[in-house]
């Protein structure tokens, strides 16, 4: 299992010459389905980060 899609997207944006800004006042809602909080999903997920 591989993660880091956000990093990949930012890399493409930066390579095209766009500016990337950090906005500490910005908020975001991320809806996580219940199945993504289960052990069967989380163990392979975190092993994939190592």
C-alpha distance matrix in Angstrom:
0.0 3.8 6.8 10.5 11.9 15.0 15.6 15.3 17.8 20.1 20.2 21.4 23.8 25.2 25.7 27.7 30.1 29.3 29.7 27.0 28.5 27.7 29.4 29.5 31.5 28.9 27.2 24.3 23.4 19.8 19.9 17.1 17.4 18.3 15.6 13.0 15.3 15.2 14.4 12.5 9.9 10.3 10.2 6.7 5.9 8.6 8.0 5.0 8.0 10.5
3.8 0.0 3.8 7.0 8.6 11.8 12.0 11.6 14.3 16.5 16.5 17.8 20.3 21.5 22.0 24.2 26.4 25.7 26.1 23.4 25.2 24.5 26.6 26.9 29.1 26.5 25.2 22.5 22.2 18.8 19.6 17.3 18.4 19.8 17.6 14.5 16.8 17.5 17.0 15.6 12.6 12.4 12.7 9.7 7.7 9.5 9.5 5.8 7.1 10.0
6.8 3.8 0.0 3.8 5.9 8.4 9.0 9.5 11.8 13.7 14.3 15.9 17.9 19.1 20.2 22.2 24.1 23.0 23.1 20.2 21.7 20.9 22.8 23.1 25.3 22.8 21.6 19.0 18.9 15.8 17.1 15.2 16.9 18.7 17.1 13.7 15.8 17.3 17.3 16.6 13.1 12.4 13.5 11.3 8.2 9.6 10.9 7.7 7.2 10.8
10.5 7.0 3.8 0.0 3.8 5.3 5.3 6.4 8.8 10.1 10.8 12.8 14.5 15.5 16.8 19.0 20.6 19.5 19.4 16.6 18.2 17.6 19.8 20.5 22.9 20.4 19.8 17.5 18.2 15.6 17.6 16.5 18.8 20.9 19.9 16.3 18.3 20.3 20.4 20.1 16.5 15.5 16.8 14.9 11.6 12.3 13.8 10.7 9.2 12.4
11.9 8.6 5.9 3.8 0.0 3.8 5.4 5.0 6.2 8.6 9.8 10.8 12.4 14.2 15.5 17.0 19.0 17.7 18.1 15.6 17.5 17.4 19.5 20.7 22.6 19.7 19.1 16.6 17.3 14.8 16.7 16.1 18.3 21.0 20.0 16.8 19.2 21.4 22.1 21.4 17.7 17.3 19.1 17.0 13.7 15.2 16.7 13.5 12.6 15.9
15.0 11.8 8.4 5.3 3.8 0.0 3.8 5.4 5.2 6.2 8.6 10.1 10.6 12.3 14.3 15.7 17.1 15.3 15.1 12.2 13.8 13.6 15.7 17.0 19.0 16.3 16.0 14.0 15.3 13.5 16.2 16.2 19.0 21.8 21.4 18.1 20.1 22.7 23.6 23.5 19.8 18.9 20.9 19.4 15.8 16.7 18.7 15.9 14.2 17.5
15.6 12.0 9.0 5.3 5.4 3.8 0.0 3.8 5.5 5.1 6.2 8.8 9.9 10.5 12.2 14.4 15.6 14.5 14.3 11.6 13.6 13.7 16.5 17.8 20.4 18.2 18.5 16.9 18.6 16.9 19.7 19.5 22.2 24.7 24.2 20.6 22.5 24.9 25.3 25.2 21.6 20.3 21.8 20.1 16.8 17.0 18.6 15.7 13.5 16.3
15.3 11.6 9.5 6.4 5.0 5.4 3.8 0.0 3.8 5.5 5.1 6.5 8.8 10.0 10.7 12.8 14.8 14.2 15.0 13.0 15.7 16.5 19.2 21.0 23.3 20.8 21.1 19.2 20.7 18.8 21.1 20.9 23.2 25.9 25.0 21.7 24.0 26.1 26.6 25.9 22.3 21.6 23.0 20.7 17.7 18.6 19.7 16.3 14.9 17.6
17.8 14.3 11.8 8.8 6.2 5.2 5.5 3.8 0.0 3.8 5.4 5.3 6.3 8.7 10.0 11.0 13.0 11.7 12.7 10.9 13.7 14.9 17.3 19.5 21.4 18.7 19.1 17.3 18.9 17.5 20.0 20.4 22.9 25.9 25.4 22.3 24.7 27.2 28.1 27.5 23.8 23.3 25.1 23.1 19.8 21.0 22.5 19.2 17.8 20.8
20.1 16.5 13.7 10.1 8.6 6.2 5.1 5.5 3.8 0.0 3.8 5.5 5.0 6.0 8.5 9.9 10.9 9.4 9.7 7.6 10.5 11.9 14.7 17.1 19.4 17.1 18.2 17.0 19.3 18.4 21.4 22.0 24.9 27.8 27.6 24.3 26.3 28.9 29.7 29.6 25.9 24.9 26.6 24.9 21.5 22.0 23.7 20.7 18.7 21.4
20.2 16.5 14.3 10.8 9.8 8.6 6.2 5.1 5.4 3.8 0.0 3.8 5.5 5.2 6.1 8.7 10.1 10.0 10.9 9.7 13.1 14.7 17.9 20.2 22.8 20.7 21.9 20.8 22.9 21.8 24.6 24.9 27.5 30.3 29.7 26.3 28.4 30.8 31.2 30.8 27.2 26.2 27.5 25.5 22.4 22.8 23.9 20.6 18.8 21.1
21.4 17.8 15.9 12.8 10.8 10.1 8.8 6.5 5.3 5.5 3.8 0.0 3.8 5.5 5.2 6.4 9.0 9.1 11.2 10.9 14.5 16.7 19.6 22.3 24.3 21.9 23.1 21.7 23.8 22.6 25.2 25.7 28.1 31.2 30.5 27.4 29.9 32.2 32.8 32.1 28.5 28.0 29.4 27.1 24.1 25.0 26.1 22.6 21.3 23.7
23.8 20.3 17.9 14.5 12.4 10.6 9.9 8.8 6.3 5.0 5.5 3.8 0.0 3.8 5.5 5.3 6.8 5.7 7.8 7.8 11.4 14.0 16.7 19.8 21.6 19.3 20.9 20.0 22.4 21.8 24.7 25.7 28.4 31.6 31.4 28.3 30.6 33.2 34.2 33.7 30.0 29.4 31.2 29.2 25.9 26.7 28.2 24.9 23.3 25.9
25.2 21.5 19.1 15.5 14.2 12.3 10.5 10.0 8.7 6.0 5.2 5.5 3.8 0.0 3.8 5.3 5.3 5.3 6.4 6.9 10.7 13.4 16.6 19.6 21.9 20.1 22.1 21.7 24.4 24.0 27.1 28.0 30.8 33.8 33.6 30.3 32.3 34.9 35.6 35.4 31.7 30.7 32.2 30.4 27.1 27.4 28.8 25.7 23.6 25.8
25.7 22.0 20.2 16.8 15.5 14.3 12.2 10.7 10.0 8.5 6.1 5.2 5.5 3.8 0.0 3.8 5.4 7.4 9.6 10.7 14.5 17.2 20.4 23.4 25.7 23.9 25.7 25.0 27.5 26.7 29.6 30.3 32.9 35.9 35.3 32.1 34.3 36.7 37.2 36.6 33.0 32.3 33.5 31.3 28.3 28.8 29.7 26.4 24.6 26.6
27.7 24.2 22.2 19.0 17.0 15.7 14.4 12.8 11.0 9.9 8.7 6.4 5.3 5.3 3.8 0.0 3.8 5.8 9.1 11.0 14.7 17.9 20.7 24.0 25.8 23.8 25.7 25.0 27.6 27.1 29.9 30.9 33.4 36.7 36.3 33.3 35.7 38.2 39.0 38.4 34.7 34.2 35.7 33.5 30.4 31.2 32.3 28.9 27.3 29.6
30.1 26.4 24.1 20.6 19.0 17.1 15.6 14.8 13.0 10.9 10.1 9.0 6.8 5.3 5.4 3.8 0.0 3.8 6.6 9.4 12.8 16.2 19.0 22.4 24.3 22.8 25.2 25.0 27.9 27.9 31.0 32.2 35.0 38.2 38.1 35.0 37.1 39.8 40.6 40.3 36.6 35.8 37.4 35.4 32.2 32.6 34.0 30.8 28.8 31.0
29.3 25.7 23.0 19.5 17.7 15.3 14.5 14.2 11.7 9.4 10.0 9.1 5.7 5.3 7.4 5.8 3.8 0.0 3.8 6.5 9.7 13.3 15.8 19.3 20.9 19.2 21.7 21.6 24.6 24.9 28.0 29.6 32.5 35.7 35.9 32.8 34.8 37.8 38.9 38.7 35.0 34.1 36.0 34.3 30.9 31.4 33.1 30.0 28.0 30.5
29.7 26.1 23.1 19.4 18.1 15.1 14.3 15.0 12.7 9.7 10.9 11.2 7.8 6.4 9.6 9.1 6.6 3.8 0.0 3.8 6.4 10.0 12.7 16.1 17.9 16.8 19.5 20.1 23.3 23.9 27.4 29.0 32.1 35.2 35.7 32.5 34.1 37.2 38.2 38.5 34.8 33.5 35.5 34.2 30.6 30.8 32.7 29.9 27.5 29.9
27.0 23.4 20.2 16.6 15.6 12.2 11.6 13.0 10.9 7.6 9.7 10.9 7.8 6.9 10.7 11.0 9.4 6.5 3.8 0.0 3.8 6.9 9.9 13.1 15.2 13.9 16.4 16.9 20.2 20.6 24.2 25.7 29.0 31.9 32.5 29.2 30.6 33.7 34.8 35.2 31.5 30.1 32.2 31.1 27.4 27.5 29.6 27.0 24.4 26.9
28.5 25.2 21.7 18.2 17.5 13.8 13.6 15.7 13.7 10.5 13.1 14.5 11.4 10.7 14.5 14.7 12.8 9.7 6.4 3.8 0.0 3.8 6.4 9.8 11.8 11.0 14.0 15.2 18.8 19.8 23.5 25.3 28.8 31.6 32.6 29.3 30.4 33.7 34.9 35.7 32.1 30.5 32.7 32.0 28.3 28.1 30.5 28.3 25.5 28.0
27.7 24.5 20.9 17.6 17.4 13.6 13.7 16.5 14.9 11.9 14.7 16.7 14.0 13.4 17.2 17.9 16.2 13.3 10.0 6.9 3.8 0.0 3.8 6.4 9.1 8.8 11.6 13.2 16.8 18.0 21.8 23.4 27.1 29.6 30.8 27.5 28.1 31.6 32.7 33.9 30.4 28.4 30.7 30.4 26.7 26.1 28.9 27.0 24.0 26.4
29.4 26.6 22.8 19.8 19.5 15.7 16.5 19.2 17.3 14.7 17.9 19.6 16.7 16.6 20.4 20.7 19.0 15.8 12.7 9.9 6.4 3.8 0.0 3.8 5.5 5.6 9.0 11.4 15.1 17.0 20.8 22.8 26.5 29.0 30.6 27.5 28.0 31.6 33.1 34.5 31.0 29.2 31.7 31.8 28.0 27.6 30.6 28.9 26.0 28.6
29.5 26.9 23.1 20.5 20.7 17.0 17.8 21.0 19.5 17.1 20.2 22.3 19.8 19.6 23.4 24.0 22.4 19.3 16.1 13.1 9.8 6.4 3.8 0.0 3.8 5.5 8.1 11.0 14.5 16.5 20.2 22.1 25.8 27.9 29.7 26.7 26.6 30.3 31.7 33.4 30.2 28.0 30.6 31.0 27.3 26.6 29.8 28.6 25.5 28.0
31.5 29.1 25.3 22.9 22.6 19.0 20.4 23.3 21.4 19.4 22.8 24.3 21.6 21.9 25.7 25.8 24.3 20.9 17.9 15.2 11.8 9.1 5.5 3.8 0.0 3.8 6.5 10.1 13.5 16.2 19.7 22.1 25.7 27.9 30.1 27.4 27.3 31.0 32.8 34.6 31.4 29.5 32.4 32.9 29.2 28.8 32.1 30.9 28.2 30.8
28.9 26.5 22.8 20.4 19.7 16.3 18.2 20.8 18.7 17.1 20.7 21.9 19.3 20.1 23.9 23.8 22.8 19.2 16.8 13.9 11.0 8.8 5.6 5.5 3.8 0.0 3.8 6.9 10.5 13.2 16.6 19.2 22.8 25.3 27.4 24.7 25.0 28.8 30.8 32.3 28.9 27.3 30.4 30.7 26.9 26.9 30.3 28.8 26.4 29.3
27.2 25.2 21.6 19.8 19.1 16.0 18.5 21.1 19.1 18.2 21.9 23.1 20.9 22.1 25.7 25.7 25.2 21.7 19.5 16.4 14.0 11.6 9.0 8.1 6.5 3.8 0.0 3.8 7.0 10.0 13.2 15.9 19.5 21.8 24.1 21.6 21.8 25.6 27.8 29.4 26.2 24.7 27.9 28.5 24.8 25.0 28.5 27.3 25.1 28.2
24.3 22.5 19.0 17.5 16.6 14.0 16.9 19.2 17.3 17.0 20.8 21.7 20.0 21.7 25.0 25.0 25.0 21.6 20.1 16.9 15.2 13.2 11.4 11.0 10.1 6.9 3.8 0.0 3.8 6.4 9.8 12.6 16.1 18.7 20.8 18.4 19.0 22.8 25.1 26.4 23.1 22.0 25.4 25.7 22.1 22.7 26.2 24.9 23.0 26.4
23.4 22.2 18.9 18.2 17.3 15.3 18.6 20.7 18.9 19.3 22.9 23.8 22.4 24.4 27.5 27.6 27.9 24.6 23.3 20.2 18.8 16.8 15.1 14.5 13.5 10.5 7.0 3.8 0.0 3.8 6.4 9.5 12.8 15.3 17.8 15.8 16.3 20.0 22.8 24.0 20.9 20.2 23.8 24.3 20.9 21.8 25.4 24.3 22.9 26.3
19.8 18.8 15.8 15.6 14.8 13.5 16.9 18.8 17.5 18.4 21.8 22.6 21.8 24.0 26.7 27.1 27.9 24.9 23.9 20.6 19.8 18.0 17.0 16.5 16.2 13.2 10.0 6.4 3.8 0.0 3.8 6.2 9.7 12.5 14.4 12.2 13.2 16.8 19.5 20.5 17.3 16.7 20.3 20.7 17.3 18.6 22.1 20.9 19.9 23.4
19.9 19.6 17.1 17.6 16.7 16.2 19.7 21.1 20.0 21.4 24.6 25.2 24.7 27.1 29.6 29.9 31.0 28.0 27.4 24.2 23.5 21.8 20.8 20.2 19.7 16.6 13.2 9.8 6.4 3.8 0.0 3.8 6.5 9.4 11.7 10.3 11.4 14.8 18.0 18.8 15.9 16.0 19.7 20.2 17.3 19.0 22.4 21.5 21.0 24.6
17.1 17.3 15.2 16.5 16.1 16.2 19.5 20.9 20.4 22.0 24.9 25.7 25.7 28.0 30.3 30.9 32.2 29.6 29.0 25.7 25.3 23.4 22.8 22.1 22.1 19.2 15.9 12.6 9.5 6.2 3.8 0.0 3.8 6.4 8.3 6.6 7.8 11.1 14.2 15.0 12.2 12.3 16.1 16.7 14.0 15.9 19.2 18.6 18.5 21.9
17.4 18.4 16.9 18.8 18.3 19.0 22.2 23.2 22.9 24.9 27.5 28.1 28.4 30.8 32.9 33.4 35.0 32.5 32.1 29.0 28.8 27.1 26.5 25.8 25.7 22.8 19.5 16.1 12.8 9.7 6.5 3.8 0.0 3.8 5.5 5.6 7.4 9.7 13.2 13.5 11.2 12.4 16.1 16.6 14.6 17.0 19.9 19.5 20.1 23.3
18.3 19.8 18.7 20.9 21.0 21.8 24.7 25.9 25.9 27.8 30.3 31.2 31.6 33.8 35.9 36.7 38.2 35.7 35.2 31.9 31.6 29.6 29.0 27.9 27.9 25.3 21.8 18.7 15.3 12.5 9.4 6.4 3.8 0.0 3.8 5.4 5.4 7.1 10.9 11.7 10.3 11.4 14.8 16.0 14.7 16.8 19.6 19.9 20.6 23.5
15.6 17.6 17.1 19.9 20.0 21.4 24.2 25.0 25.4 27.6 29.7 30.5 31.4 33.6 35.3 36.3 38.1 35.9 35.7 32.5 32.6 30.8 30.6 29.7 30.1 27.4 24.1 20.8 17.8 14.4 11.7 8.3 5.5 3.8 0.0 3.8 5.3 5.4 8.8 8.6 7.2 9.3 12.5 13.2 12.4 15.0 17.3 17.5 18.8 21.6
13.0 14.5 13.7 16.3 16.8 18.1 20.6 21.7 22.3 24.3 26.3 27.4 28.3 30.3 32.1 33.3 35.0 32.8 32.5 29.2 29.3 27.5 27.5 26.7 27.4 24.7 21.6 18.4 15.8 12.2 10.3 6.6 5.6 5.4 3.8 0.0 3.8 5.5 8.3 8.5 5.8 6.8 10.5 11.1 9.4 11.9 14.6 14.5 15.5 18.4
15.3 16.8 15.8 18.3 19.2 20.1 22.5 24.0 24.7 26.3 28.4 29.9 30.6 32.3 34.3 35.7 37.1 34.8 34.1 30.6 30.4 28.1 28.0 26.6 27.3 25.0 21.8 19.0 16.3 13.2 11.4 7.8 7.4 5.4 5.3 3.8 0.0 3.8 6.7 8.6 7.0 6.5 10.0 11.9 10.5 11.9 14.9 15.7 16.2 18.8
15.2 17.5 17.3 20.3 21.4 22.7 24.9 26.1 27.2 28.9 30.8 32.2 33.2 34.9 36.7 38.2 39.8 37.8 37.2 33.7 33.7 31.6 31.6 30.3 31.0 28.8 25.6 22.8 20.0 16.8 14.8 11.1 9.7 7.1 5.4 5.5 3.8 0.0 3.8 5.5 5.5 6.2 8.7 10.8 10.7 12.2 14.4 15.7 16.9 19.0
14.4 17.0 17.3 20.4 22.1 23.6 25.3 26.6 28.1 29.7 31.2 32.8 34.2 35.6 37.2 39.0 40.6 38.9 38.2 34.8 34.9 32.7 33.1 31.7 32.8 30.8 27.8 25.1 22.8 19.5 18.0 14.2 13.2 10.9 8.8 8.3 6.7 3.8 0.0 3.8 5.4 5.0 5.9 8.7 9.5 10.4 12.0 14.0 15.4 16.9
12.5 15.6 16.6 20.1 21.4 23.5 25.2 25.9 27.5 29.6 30.8 32.1 33.7 35.4 36.6 38.4 40.3 38.7 38.5 35.2 35.7 33.9 34.5 33.4 34.6 32.3 29.4 26.4 24.0 20.5 18.8 15.0 13.5 11.7 8.6 8.5 8.6 5.5 3.8 0.0 3.8 5.9 6.1 7.3 9.0 10.9 11.7 13.1 15.4 17.0
9.9 12.6 13.1 16.5 17.7 19.8 21.6 22.3 23.8 25.9 27.2 28.5 30.0 31.7 33.0 34.7 36.6 35.0 34.8 31.5 32.1 30.4 31.0 30.2 31.4 28.9 26.2 23.1 20.9 17.3 15.9 12.2 11.2 10.3 7.2 5.8 7.0 5.5 5.4 3.8 0.0 3.8 5.8 6.0 6.2 8.9 10.4 11.0 13.0 15.3
10.3 12.4 12.4 15.5 17.3 18.9 20.3 21.6 23.3 24.9 26.2 28.0 29.4 30.7 32.3 34.2 35.8 34.1 33.5 30.1 30.5 28.4 29.2 28.0 29.5 27.3 24.7 22.0 20.2 16.7 16.0 12.3 12.4 11.4 9.3 6.8 6.5 6.2 5.0 5.9 3.8 0.0 3.8 5.6 4.9 6.1 8.4 9.7 10.8 12.9
10.2 12.7 13.5 16.8 19.1 20.9 21.8 23.0 25.1 26.6 27.5 29.4 31.2 32.2 33.5 35.7 37.4 36.0 35.5 32.2 32.7 30.7 31.7 30.6 32.4 30.4 27.9 25.4 23.8 20.3 19.7 16.1 16.1 14.8 12.5 10.5 10.0 8.7 5.9 6.1 5.8 3.8 0.0 3.8 5.4 5.4 6.1 8.6 10.2 11.3
6.7 9.7 11.3 14.9 17.0 19.4 20.1 20.7 23.1 24.9 25.5 27.1 29.2 30.4 31.3 33.5 35.4 34.3 34.2 31.1 32.0 30.4 31.8 31.0 32.9 30.7 28.5 25.7 24.3 20.7 20.2 16.7 16.6 16.0 13.2 11.1 11.9 10.8 8.7 7.3 6.0 5.6 3.8 0.0 3.8 5.6 5.0 6.0 8.8 10.2
5.9 7.7 8.2 11.6 13.7 15.8 16.8 17.7 19.8 21.5 22.4 24.1 25.9 27.1 28.3 30.4 32.2 30.9 30.6 27.4 28.3 26.7 28.0 27.3 29.2 26.9 24.8 22.1 20.9 17.3 17.3 14.0 14.6 14.7 12.4 9.4 10.5 10.7 9.5 9.0 6.2 4.9 5.4 3.8 0.0 3.8 5.5 5.2 6.8 9.4
8.6 9.5 9.6 12.3 15.2 16.7 17.0 18.6 21.0 22.0 22.8 25.0 26.7 27.4 28.8 31.2 32.6 31.4 30.8 27.5 28.1 26.1 27.6 26.6 28.8 26.9 25.0 22.7 21.8 18.6 19.0 15.9 17.0 16.8 15.0 11.9 11.9 12.2 10.4 10.9 8.9 6.1 5.4 5.6 3.8 0.0 3.8 5.2 5.1 6.9
8.0 9.5 10.9 13.8 16.7 18.7 18.6 19.7 22.5 23.7 23.9 26.1 28.2 28.8 29.7 32.3 34.0 33.1 32.7 29.6 30.5 28.9 30.6 29.8 32.1 30.3 28.5 26.2 25.4 22.1 22.4 19.2 19.9 19.6 17.3 14.6 14.9 14.4 12.0 11.7 10.4 8.4 6.1 5.0 5.5 3.8 0.0 3.8 5.4 5.4
5.0 5.8 7.7 10.7 13.5 15.9 15.7 16.3 19.2 20.7 20.6 22.6 24.9 25.7 26.4 28.9 30.8 30.0 29.9 27.0 28.3 27.0 28.9 28.6 30.9 28.8 27.3 24.9 24.3 20.9 21.5 18.6 19.5 19.9 17.5 14.5 15.7 15.7 14.0 13.1 11.0 9.7 8.6 6.0 5.2 5.2 3.8 0.0 3.8 5.5
8.0 7.1 7.2 9.2 12.6 14.2 13.5 14.9 17.8 18.7 18.8 21.3 23.3 23.6 24.6 27.3 28.8 28.0 27.5 24.4 25.5 24.0 26.0 25.5 28.2 26.4 25.1 23.0 22.9 19.9 21.0 18.5 20.1 20.6 18.8 15.5 16.2 16.9 15.4 15.4 13.0 10.8 10.2 8.8 6.8 5.1 5.4 3.8 0.0 3.8
10.5 10.0 10.8 12.4 15.9 17.5 16.3 17.6 20.8 21.4 21.1 23.7 25.9 25.8 26.6 29.6 31.0 30.5 29.9 26.9 28.0 26.4 28.6 28.0 30.8 29.3 28.2 26.4 26.3 23.4 24.6 21.9 23.3 23.5 21.6 18.4 18.8 19.0 16.9 17.0 15.3 12.9 11.3 10.2 9.4 6.9 5.4 5.5 3.8 0.0
